[in-house]
Amino acid sequence: MCVQASYSTVVGTRAELNTLRERWGTLRSADDFGLKMDLHDLDHFELSARLRDSDCPRVAVVWHKHVPGTLVSDRLQTEINAIGRFPRVLVESGFTLHPCAEDFPGDPTAITVTSRLSSQAQQSPGSAHGRRRIAVIDSGDVSSPWMIDVTGGNVIDTTGTDFYGHGSAVASVIRALRPDCDLVPIRVLNPLGLCESYEILDALIISLFSDRFDVVNVSLSNDDGQRCSTGLGRSIEYVCGMKATTAKLVAAAGNHRQRFGYPASLSIATRVQALDWNSAPASYNLSVPLGLASVQAFGGVAGDPIATLPTRDGADVVEFFGTSAAAAVYSASVLGV
């Protein structure tokens, strides 16, 4: 992924990227590689006027199918820096993210949440005056009347759908614990359960910079950050550092056989590891690097998961457990506080 990415992302303020687009034809690297800049438009999006502020971040995608991503991003970054007018613009080779939970896809229309969680809801009833608004950045949610879809780089309002099931499982757990919450799914995962970096960037900008949400749940990860010398994921850290947000960003820490990556490694993230039903750290937890704190919440275990849903063909059952499930439980626990 480090050298084969077919695109790079360019992030900066709305004002900077609009100016850069006007000057794009003068860039030598754009001419040498035949690059086109696709600036993602959020101005039409009515969720919040804050998204149209000149200092609100934006994402542009630069496509380069036959040129290594790191070569393009390095050349572009060097040339943009030399202009001297774009101090807050960062170029990075593209990468993909995936859910932390395994064994998906599943049928999101038939999710059953364990009754074990009902006691947890009774223990923390929350407050009518506390946090209630939560964004779930994932594969969507079939139970939501309204959903934000950013897949493919096109930001649209639509009714809730889910072709993978992971997002609906996360949302179902949150609603089981906080039935009065105001939950908005933001779809970034495609039917294969994969998300491109420009999609997660759009979702984070909408959820963190609109001032619309109290909690943002992201049970996804990328494996590339520690494997690549470029440390892919800097753009996510960069965007999230552009504003002191009041929203709480909750991220699954990851499960075994995965690498620790973004967004759990974000400095602003609350990383969630899982507990088994005996309140002991779950054996499948991915280790969090030294120096990074984490919290814990029930995540279920194989054979006794947080939720279940049938496979698409109905021939088997998907067990929803792990740090994705734990992040959902923790997100629900901070709603109402």
N, C-alpha and C positions, 0 to 999 in steps of 0.2 A: 504493500500500500504506500510505502514511503516514496517510491519513485514512479509508480504506475498510475497515480491519481489522474483522472481525466479533467480535473478542474482545480482551481485555487479560489479561495475566498479572499475578498478585500473588505475589511471592516474599518469603520471610522464614523465620524458624526454625519448627520444628514447633510449639513452644509458642505462638508469636505467632499463627500462622495458625489454630490451634484456638480461641484466644481471640477472634480477629477474626470467625471464623465464628459464634461465639455472639452477638456484638454486631452482626452484619450487618444485622438488621432495624431497628436504630436509626440507620443511616447515611442521611442525607437524599439523598445522590447515588444510593444504591441504590434508594431509593423513587422518586426523580424519573425515573430511567431504566428502572425495572423490572428491576434487575440481580439475578442469582442467582450465588452463589459456589460453584463446583465444586472442592472441595479434593481433590487427588490423594492417594490413600491408599497409602503404602508400608509400613504397619505389618504387613501380612500377608505381606510379602515376606521370605523366609527367607535371603536371600543373606548378610546381615550384621545382627547386633543393633545395630550402630552407626547404622543407618538409623532406628532408633526412639528415638535420643537426643533430648532436648528441644531441643538447639541445632542439630540437623541441619536443613538447609534443606528446605523444601517448596514446591510450586507449586500455586497455585489459578488457575482460569480463570474469567473473568467474561465472559459472552456478551452482546453488544449489537449485534444484526444491523442495526439501523436508525439507529444513532448512531455518528458518527465516533469511531474508536479513541482518537485523541489527546485529544478532548474528555472522554471518559469517564475515561481514565487520569489526566489532569491534575486533574479534579474529585475523583476518589477519593483521589489522593495528597495533595491539600491537606487534605481532611477527615480522613484517617487521621493525618496529621502533627499536626493540631490536637488530636487526642485525647490525644497525648503518651504513650501506652502501647506504641507499636509503632515503636521507633526503627530497627529493622532490616527494615522492610517496604518493598518497592519495587514500584510499579505501572508497567507499561509496555504500550503498544499492541502487539498481536501482529504477527508478521511470519513470512515463510517462508524456508526454506533449501533448497539444491539441491546435487547433487554437483558437485565441481570438474571431473570428467571429463565429456566430451561423448559424443554418438553412442549413448548407451544409450536404451532397454533392450536387453538381450540374454538369451540362454539360459544360465542359470548352471550347467546340468548338464554343459556341454561346454567347460570353460575349459582353454586350453593356455597354460602359462607358458613364456616363452622360455628356451632352454637357456643363454643368455648369463648368466643369474643364477646358474648352478651354480658358476661360478668365484668369485662374490662370497661364496657360502656357505662355500666352502673357505677363503677368506681370513680369515674371522672366525667361528671355530667356537663361540665363546661359552664359558660356564662352567655346569657343572651346579648351581653354588651361586648363580648370578646371577638376573636377572629372567627369568621365564618366563610370567607371567600377563598376558594382553593382552585388552582390550575393544576391539571394532571397532564404532563407532557409525556405522551405515550402513543398508543395505536388507535386511540379514539375511545368511544363508549356508546354502546347501543341504547343505554337508558337515558341519555341526555337529549333534551329537546333542541339544544343548540351546541354546536361544536365549531372550533376554529381549526381549519385544515391548512397546513403549510407545506404539505408534500408536493414535491416538484417545483418548489419555489414560488408557487402561487398562493397567496394568502386569501382565503375565502371563508365566509360564514356559511354553515350548512347544518343540517340535522345530524344527530349523533349516529355514527356507524362505526364498525370495527371489523376489519377483515382478518385480524390476527388473534384477538382475545385478551392479550396481556393488559391493555389499558382498561378494558371493561372489568377485569378481575381486580385491578388496583382500585378503580372507582367503587366497585361493589363493597370492598372491605371498608373503605372510608365511609361510605354511606351507612353501612351496618353499625358503625360506631358513632357516626354523626349524621343522623338522618335529616337534620335541619340545616346542613351546610349548603352553601351555594357553590356547586362544583361545575367547572367548565373544562371539558377535555380539549387539549390542543394536540392534534394528530401530527406526528412526525414519522412514525414507522409505516413502511409499506407492507403489503400482504406477506412478504417474506420475512418481516421482522427486522428490517434494516433501515437506518436513518442516515442521511448524508449530513455532513457538518454544517452546510448552509441552512438546512432545515432546523437543526437544534439551535443555531444562532438566531434565526427568525423567531422561534418559539420563546427563547429566553428574553429577547428584546420585548416581545409583546407582553410576557407575563411579569417581567421585573420592572419595566419602564412605563407601563401604562398606569401604575398606581392603582390598579384594579383588584389586585389579589393580596391576601394576607399570607398565604402559604403556597409554595410552588413545589410539587412533587415530581421528581425525575428518577425513575427506576431504570436508568439506562447506563451504559458505559462504552468507552472505546478502548480497544486493546493496543492502539498504536503509540500512545504517549510514551511508554517506557521502552518500546521496541525500536523506535526510530530515533536516529541521532538528532533530528529536528525537534523532537519533543512535541509531536502533533497534539493540538489542544490549546495552544497558546492563545488562539483567537477567542475561545470560550472564556478563558481567564481574563482576557483583555476587555471583552465586552462587559462582563459582569463587574469589572473594576471601574467602569466609567461612571457609575452612579452609586451613591450610598442609598441602597434600597431598604425599605421597611419590611418588605416581604421576606419570609423565612424560606430559604431554599433547602429542601430535604432531598437527599440523594442516597440511593442504595449503595452500600460499600462494595458489593460484589460477592460472588460465590466462588468456591474452589474451582480450579481449572480455568479461571479467568484471570486477567491481569488487572491490577488496580489502575484506573484511568479517570478520565473526565466523564461526568461532572463531579464525582465524589472527591476528586483532588482539588476542587476549587477552594480558595481561601474562605469564601463566604458560605460554603456548604455545611450543612449539618449532616454528617455521615452516619448512616444507620447500619449496624450489624444486628444479627438475629439472635434471639433466645429460643431454646426449645421449651417445651411445655413444663419443664422442671425449673425454669428460670436460669438455666445454665447456658453459657455461650454455645451456639449451635456448631456442630462439627464441620459444617460446610462453609462457615464464614471465611471470607478472604481476609488475610491479614492487612491491617491498615499500617502504612509506613510510620516509622518512628517520628514523633513530632506532630502528628495529626491526631486530634481527639475524635472520638466517636461516641454515639449514644447507642442504646440497645432497646429492642422491642421484640415482642413475640413474632416469630416468623414461621412457626410450624415445622414439621419434619416429614420425611417420606413416610407414607402410610397414615399420617395424621396431619394433613396440611391445613393451611388457613382457609382455603377454598378449593372447590373442584369444579370442573366443567368438562363436558364431553369433547372428544376429538371431533373434527369436522365431519367424519363419516359415521360418527356415533358408535364406532366399534370399541372404543377404549375411553379412558378417563385421563384428563390432564390434572395433575396435582399442583396447585399453586402454593408453593412454599419457598422460603429463601429470603434474601435481603430485600428483594422487591416487595414481598409481602410485609416484611418488617418495616420498610419505609412507609408503606400505606398505613400500617397500624400507628406508627409514630406520628405521621402527618395528622391523622385523626385526633391523636391525643393532644396536639398543640392547638387544634381548632377549638375555639371557645375559651382559651386561656387569656 
